[in-house]
Amino acid sequence: MTIATKCPVLVTGGAGYIGSHAVLALRDADWPVAVIDDLSTGFAFAVPEEVPFYRGDIADGVLLDQIFTEQGIGHGVGAIMHFAGSVVVPESVENPLRYYDNNTARSRALIEAAVHAGVPHFIFSSTAATYGVPDVEKVAEDTPQQPINPYGWSKLMTERMLADASAAHGFNYGALRYFNVAGADPDGRTGQSTAGATHLIKVACEAAMGKRESVAIFGTDYDTRDGTGVRDYIHVSDLADAHVRTLEALVEQPDRSLTMNCGYGRGFSVREVLDSIDRITGAGIVRREEQRRAGDPARLIADSSRLQETLDWTPRFADLDTIVRHALEWERRLANLREEA
Ligand SMILES: NC(=O)c1ccc[n+]([C@@H]2O[C@H](COP(=O)([O-])OP(=O)(O)OC[C@H]3O[C@@H](n4cnc5c(N)ncnc54)[C@H](O)[C@@H]3O)[C@@H](O)[C@H]2O)c1
């Protein structure tokens, strides 16, 4: 694809963990980029200085009109990558209406603004949480979607809105269902910065750095190879690259929308993840064995063949120790950034 065919891309949530990696991947591939983010959980330092940054809400129609006008190079914003949202599953159980507001209602407002502005391509961050607790070895895109929490429902409803709006209004979209996202930019430009994160690799890196006393293992009696839960961890930079390639596919085939699982198709147990961190740091993280949490499946592994077959996507970091090493490097860098601030 030539630079001439690369339209400006608006990245919502571009100051957050995954969105900031997508911004880098788009820039590395010469796509013009702008970011909208309200900084509710994101960080301004995660957005490169040269990238136009609009601090505000994805449901703010006036701001969106301004962006669509200002970023108008020839035919205007050509694509939206929509990462902005609320992402903590237990919080969605405690405060479901907040999740239906931020993830569903505000996505509806964003999609409406995109339709009015005639934006032809839309890529949405969906999640494996839309599948609920699937009783299969590997989860394919046609595995029934039966969420078990408001977070999963809030995302599934947005997938539905996109499918219906796309059919009615003639844009195409990518719905990417991420499994467990982990790691950080290999060049140390961004990473996961959220305090109080709940993701295992992030939490374990914090423990290895002495920021937490121990790491809980929720459930040791699952029917898995070592009794702990197995998950499909995908490196965030491989995921960002999958977004860029999805965008290329949407531009090249404007009549086709794509729904794809994003994972590597193999899983690691909680103990294997902690072993990896111990191996790399020599730290010996303190492990606390706890009861299973309600709603945690024994294993959640993507059948990622559609992603591999549809896109020209070759993962570069599909190795647990590499993911962990990059996450650890970012955790150290983050500690320095916070000391300097
Ligand atoms: N992290 C994962 O493992 C994972 C897995 C599946 C799906 N996802 C999805 O990926 C997306 C990004 O997740 P993340 O882990 O980077 O989270 P994050 O919290 O780091 O990023 C979300 C960003 O969106 C911004 N934001 C939130 N609500 C906003 C609003 N109304 N208007 C403008 N900006 C807003 C936040 O400030 C933040 O910068 C989310 O939609 C999430 O549901 C993440």
The ligand as an ORCA input file, in Angstrom:
! r2SCAN-3c Opt
* xyz 0 1
  N      -5.921     -5.296     28.034
  C      -6.512     -6.419     27.609
  O      -6.037     -7.539     27.883
  C      -7.761     -6.343     26.750
  C      -8.374     -7.545     26.357
  C      -9.497     -7.477     25.545
  C      -9.993     -6.251     25.112
  N      -9.394     -5.104     25.524
  C      -9.952     -3.821     25.047
  O      -8.914     -3.024     24.508
  C      -9.193     -1.633     24.697
  C      -7.984     -0.960     25.295
  O      -7.685     -1.546     26.547
  P      -6.402     -1.142     27.393
  O      -5.973     -2.371     28.136
  O      -5.451     -0.436     26.534
  O      -7.052     -0.150     28.457
  P      -6.550      1.292     28.940
  O      -7.401      1.632     30.136
  O      -5.079      1.338     29.111
  O      -6.947      2.220     27.710
  C      -8.218      2.774     27.527
  C      -8.011      4.238     27.111
  O      -9.272      4.813     26.788
  C      -9.394      6.087     27.418
  N     -10.847      6.298     27.625
  C     -11.699      5.556     28.373
  N     -12.956      6.029     28.238
  C     -12.898      7.100     27.387
  C     -13.869      7.988     26.840
  N     -15.171      7.880     27.166
  N     -13.446      8.959     25.992
  C     -12.133      9.084     25.658
  N     -11.169      8.252     26.138
  C     -11.556      7.271     26.989
  C      -8.585      5.970     28.695
  O      -8.130      7.222     29.203
  C      -7.417      5.096     28.223
  O      -6.358      5.875     27.716
  C     -10.433     -1.573     25.590
  O     -11.552     -1.266     24.785
  C     -10.552     -2.984     26.153
  O     -11.886     -3.345     26.428
  C      -8.290     -5.116     26.335
*
